[in-house]
Amino acid sequence: MSENALEITGLKKTYASSKRSPAKEALTGVDLCVPRGSIFGLLGPNGAGKSTIINILAGLVTKSAGSVKIWGFDQDENPRQSRAAIGIMPQEPNLDPFFTPRGSLDVQAGLYGVPKSQRRTEELLELTGLTDKAEAYARSLSGGMRRRLLLGKALVHSPQILVLDEPTAGVDIDLRNQLWAHVRRLNDEGMTIILTTHYLEEAEAMCDQIAIINHGSVIANDTTSNLLGQLDSKTLVITPDGDATLPDLPAGIDLTRRDDGTLAFTYKTSHTRADAVLDLLRGAGVLIKDIRTEDPHLEDVFLNLTRD
């Protein structure tokens, strides 16, 4: 068996033209491997091709070219096995309003052919915190409860891979923390997680490896730490003691005055040392009350790579 949970090679998708729009090449030849047991981030701006990839994995969109192997099963040669190996939590709730959570989980398990004796309905209700709402109609559930039910539905057939498409979009902080606690537990038990999100700090905290896609192709694919290391920059944040008259700064050092009164000096570490910034301030008679440094964030890497 391959060490990869997912292997995508030369994946292309062109949507046919219509009266309203011309033909669109959504994927231009994506190559992507997701290691088993990892939490893998798939990031990109709107329209980059993320949803097309997920819909192809789910069997909702037919690819134009390329190959997809899910848990070692070729999607074309072994469609049932590949489909059974993956569970997808969609971005938009697709719940029948007249089903209860227990009913929704049972029906979903039946669609995957899970025998009644092997269904995990009660376990999944407990996992998602819906035991006390098991008999309530889905239309009466809050938005957060519906998202948790979507997670449960994605897990009814015990997939090896779980795809989370914007799982925390529009939810409050408490629910976000609950969802990530569930996800970490599943990952600790060996499940591979593929995550798309627009909350880049979330991806930075959760993901072992990240691929960034733009205009239908992968423009970066590396460990999170390596991606963060690509930016040759650092920020020195100074809290001055009293009013500060700042000296003229040499090229390569940028200053941002923040609303809290701190001064943020950003510079390239390959050309400037932190003590050079401090020497400039001391030479100008600036008294320093506090000092700290900030490393680049994933947002900086993302913007740097996707900027047209």
C-alpha positions as a printed Julia matrix, in Angstrom:
308×3 Matrix{Float64}:
   0.0    0.0     0.0
   1.13   3.53   -0.75
   2.2    5.78    2.11
  -0.19   8.4     0.7
  -3.86   8.61    1.57
  -4.59  10.55   -1.6
  -2.69  10.68   -4.89
  -3.77  13.1    -7.62
  -1.87  13.15  -10.92
  -2.39  15.5   -13.86
  -5.91  16.38  -12.76
  -7.71  18.65  -15.21
 -11.24  19.97  -15.38
 -12.76  22.18  -18.05
 -16.34  23.32  -17.67
 -18.18  23.54  -20.99
 -19.35  26.87  -22.29
 -22.94  27.99  -21.95
 -25.07  30.88  -23.1
 -24.02  32.84  -20.03
 -20.33  32.03  -19.84
 -17.45  30.73  -21.97
 -15.66  27.46  -21.3
 -13.57  27.61  -18.14
 -10.47  25.59  -17.28
 -10.88  25.14  -13.53
  -7.95  22.74  -13.03
  -4.91  22.87  -15.29
  -3.04  19.72  -14.26
  -2.94  19.29  -10.49
  -0.41  16.91   -8.92
  -0.95  16.35   -5.21
  -0.13  13.7    -2.61
  -1.55  13.68    0.91
   0.43  11.57    3.43
  -1.49   9.07    5.52
  -2.28  10.21    9.05
  -1.64  13.88    8.35
  -3.76  16.99    8.67
  -3.38  18.49    5.22
  -4.45  22.01    4.3
  -5.73  22.85    0.81
  -5.77  26.63    0.55
  -6.4   29.15   -2.18
  -8.4   32.26   -3.07
 -12.01  32.06   -4.23
 -12.24  30.44   -7.65
  -8.81  28.82   -7.39
 -10.13  25.28   -7.92
 -10.45  23.9    -4.37
 -14.17  23.14   -4.63
 -13.68  21.46   -7.99
 -11.08  19.11   -6.48
 -13.37  18.26   -3.56
 -16.34  17.67   -5.85
 -14.24  15.34   -7.99
 -13.2   13.42   -4.86
 -16.86  13.18   -3.86
 -17.87  11.91   -7.28
 -20.07  14.95   -7.93
 -17.94  16.3   -10.8
 -16.37  14.29  -13.62
 -12.74  15.13  -14.29
 -11.57  15.99  -17.8
  -8.19  14.25  -17.46
  -5.8   12.81  -14.89
  -6.02  10.15  -12.21
  -7.22  10.09   -8.6
  -6.32   7.37   -6.1
  -8.1    7.41   -2.76
  -6.52   5.14   -0.13
  -4.82   3.24   -2.97
  -8.02   2.73   -4.99
  -8.17   4.27   -8.46
 -11.34   6.3    -8.72
 -12.05   5.04  -12.26
 -11.18   1.37  -11.72
 -12.57   0.97   -8.18
 -15.25   3.64   -7.73
 -17.05   1.94   -4.83
 -13.9    1.27   -2.8
 -12.53   4.75   -3.38
 -15.85   6.33   -2.4
 -16.04   4.23    0.76
 -12.57   5.38    1.84
 -13.48   9.06    2.03
 -16.01  11.1     3.98
 -16.78  14.71    3.11
 -18.22  17.39    5.36
 -19.58  19.96    2.87
 -19.45  23.69    3.31
 -23.21  24.15    2.89
 -25.69  22.26    5.1
 -27.6   19.7     3.02
 -29.91  18.29    5.66
 -33.48  17.09    5.25
 -35.42  19.37    7.64
 -37.83  16.59    8.59
 -35.17  14.07    9.64
 -33.89  13.87   13.19
 -30.12  13.61   13.78
 -30.55   9.91   14.59
 -32.61   9.4    11.44
 -30.12  11.34    9.29
 -27.19   9.24   10.51
 -29.09   5.98   10.02
 -30.17   6.89    6.48
 -26.64   8.0     5.57
 -25.22   4.74    6.9
 -27.78   2.84    4.87
 -26.76   4.67    1.71
 -23.21   3.45    2.26
 -24.44  -0.09    2.84
 -23.45  -0.24    6.51
 -25.39  -3.12    8.17
 -27.57  -2.13   11.11
 -25.44  -4.21   13.47
 -22.36  -2.18   12.49
 -23.81   1.3    12.57
 -22.24   3.82   14.97
 -25.24   6.11   15.35
 -25.12   6.45   19.14
 -21.34   6.85   19.14
 -21.51   9.6    16.52
 -24.32  11.39   18.34
 -22.11  11.47   21.42
 -19.03  12.5    19.44
 -20.84  15.45   17.92
 -22.63  16.43   21.14
 -26.09  15.77   19.71
 -27.29  12.99   22.01
 -29.85  15.24   23.71
 -31.08  16.43   20.28
 -31.21  12.95   18.72
 -34.99  13.08   18.18
 -35.31  16.76   17.27
 -36.1   17.69   13.66
 -33.09  19.05   11.8
 -35.01  22.25   11.03
 -35.07  23.04   14.75
 -31.3   22.7    15.19
 -29.04  25.74   15.49
 -26.47  26.45   12.81
 -23.72  25.02   14.97
 -25.64  21.82   15.64
 -26.26  21.38   11.93
 -22.54  21.62   11.25
 -21.84  19.0    13.88
 -24.45  16.75   12.29
 -22.71  17.18    8.93
 -19.53  15.94   10.59
 -21.37  12.92   11.94
 -22.82  12.13    8.5
 -19.33  12.23    6.98
 -18.18   9.61    9.5
 -21.02   7.04    9.35
 -19.08   4.62    7.12
 -15.82   4.91    9.1
 -13.75   6.43    6.27
  -9.97   6.53    6.34
  -9.96  10.1     4.95
 -12.11  13.0     6.16
 -12.46  16.12    4.0
 -13.57  19.28    5.81
 -14.72  22.01    3.42
 -14.74  25.31    5.32
 -15.96  23.55    8.5
 -15.92  26.6    10.76
 -17.18  29.28    8.36
 -19.59  31.53   10.22
 -19.52  29.65   13.53
 -18.68  31.05   16.95
 -15.4   30.49   18.78
 -16.78  27.87   21.19
 -18.11  25.7    18.37
 -14.9   26.16   16.41
 -12.89  24.88   19.36
 -15.27  21.93   19.8
 -14.97  20.97   16.14
 -11.19  21.11   16.22
 -11.1   19.03   19.39
 -13.13  16.36   17.57
 -10.88  16.58   14.51
  -7.69  16.26   16.55
  -9.12  13.21   18.3
  -9.98  11.59   14.97
  -6.5   12.36   13.66
  -4.9   10.91   16.8
  -6.83   7.71   16.07
  -5.21   7.54   12.63
  -7.65   9.33   10.34
  -6.23  11.51    7.55
  -7.78  15.0     7.49
  -7.95  17.28    4.45
  -8.97  20.84    5.33
 -10.0   23.85    3.28
 -10.44  27.1     5.16
 -10.24  30.85    4.71
  -9.09  31.22    8.32
  -5.37  31.05    7.66
  -4.44  31.17   11.34
  -6.56  28.04   11.72
  -4.62  26.23    8.99
  -1.33  27.4    10.47
  -2.25  25.96   13.88
  -3.78  22.7    12.66
  -2.02  21.52    9.5
   1.14  19.44    9.19
   1.42  20.19    5.48
  -0.23  22.75    3.2
  -0.8   23.03   -0.54
  -1.76  26.4    -2.01
  -3.69  26.37   -5.27
  -4.24  29.35   -7.54
  -5.75  29.61  -11.02
  -6.24  25.85  -11.12
  -2.7   24.76  -10.33
  -0.66  24.04   -7.21
   1.8   26.86   -6.6
   3.18  25.63   -3.24
   3.17  22.32   -1.38
   5.31  21.88    1.72
   5.26  21.45    5.45
   3.75  24.37    7.34
   7.08  25.21    8.97
   8.91  25.24    5.63
   6.29  27.51    4.07
   6.6   29.95    6.95
  10.37  29.85    6.54
  10.11  31.03    2.93
   9.57  34.63    3.96
  12.81  36.43    4.69
  11.29  38.91    7.11
  10.84  39.67   10.77
   9.05  42.37   12.73
  10.46  44.1    15.8
   7.68  45.64   17.9
   8.76  48.47   20.2
   6.75  50.11   22.96
   8.37  53.54   23.47
   8.56  55.11   26.9
   7.08  58.54   26.28
   7.01  60.53   23.06
   9.51  59.32   20.48
  11.13  61.32   17.71
  12.21  58.69   15.21
  15.26  58.9    12.99
  15.16  58.49    9.22
  15.14  54.8     8.44
  17.45  53.28    5.86
  16.11  51.36    2.88
  14.96  47.87    3.82
  13.34  48.82    7.14
   9.62  49.67    7.13
   7.8   51.28   10.03
   4.14  50.85   10.97
   2.64  52.88   13.81
  -0.02  50.7    15.42
  -3.2   51.87   17.13
  -1.94  50.71   20.54
   1.03  53.09   20.33
   3.64  50.47   19.46
   6.08  50.84   16.6
   6.5   47.85   14.26
   9.76  47.72   12.31
   9.75  45.08    9.55
  12.99  44.1     7.86
  14.63  41.31    5.87
  16.71  39.12    8.13
  19.21  38.42    5.34
  20.12  42.13    5.12
  19.4   43.65    8.53
  20.02  42.59   12.11
  17.69  43.41   14.98
  20.45  45.22   16.85
  20.84  47.59   13.88
  17.26  48.75   14.43
  17.87  49.11   18.15
  21.06  51.08   17.54
  19.11  53.54   15.36
  16.55  54.06   18.12
  19.14  54.45   20.86
  21.08  56.9    18.71
  17.93  59.01   18.36
  17.38  58.96   22.12
  14.26  56.81   21.97
  13.56  55.17   25.34
  12.26  51.6    25.04
   9.66  50.41   27.53
   9.07  46.98   25.99
  10.22  44.98   22.99
   9.14  41.79   21.21
   9.57  40.13   17.82
   6.98  38.69   15.43
   7.64  35.99   12.88
   5.78  35.78    9.55
   2.33  34.2     9.54
   0.78  31.92    6.97
  -1.3   34.86    5.77
   1.91  36.61    4.68
   3.04  33.52    2.75
  -0.4   33.11    1.18
  -0.6   36.71    0.02
   2.96  36.63   -1.28
   2.29  33.51   -3.37
  -1.17  34.4    -4.68
  -0.6   38.08   -5.39
  -1.13  38.69   -9.11
